[in-house]
């Protein structure tokens, strides 16, 4: 691996992405392109990002906003996406 490749790898981070809400409705566009999903945070590693998903999912029963099944489904749909993932680019 060259220094340039090592530097490029070091700059890659991770975004926690959630599906976008449908305006005026308590529902989400689960089939929307990743480029339209909502960034919920940035992380240095995929493990850090996945940890937040796992913690959120494990605490859903204690948070009032997650009584709605659509909100629970949105949490289950969350994904950790590399910052250099080409799907993040809008067409």
Secondary structure by P-SEA (a helix, b strand, c coil): ccaaaaaaaaaccccbbbbbccccccccccccccccbbbccccccaaaaaaaaaaaaaacccccccccaaaaaaaaabbbbcccccccccc
